[in-house]
């Protein structure tokens, strides 16, 4: 078993025991199970999956941060983190629509990097609640897991 703790600058989001954690690392998705080697890495905007080693996992949306793995403890220091049940789907859909509109607009006053980050955050929120499909290409995606 792993001890999983997810914290932001403002609160402890999650502290639980799990068999498996899959995180959106800056270089792609990374799976962690018991007795994983010590590790520190950066996290990207995306969805963190946690729960049993096989089968359906719970999800939360992350907007970047850092991960540390030591002695079967996984600590996520996130910029922001939202459990699926905390996410306002309508608000996330509206944020996605606004970001997509900004990216399609060819105006000089549009900050495209900011709009792209807003789109990624909105999509992560929608993926965490299952409204938006996740990227099926990452190697840890288990199509039979029902997550």
Secondary structure, 3 states (H helix, E strand, C coil): CEEEEEECCCCEEEEEEECEEEEEECCEEEEEECCCCCEEEEEEEEEEEEECCCCCEEEEEEEEEEEEEECCEEEEEECCEEEHHHCCHHHHHHHHHHHHHHHHCCCCCCCHHHHHHHHHHHHHHHHHCCCCCCCCCCCCCCCCCCC
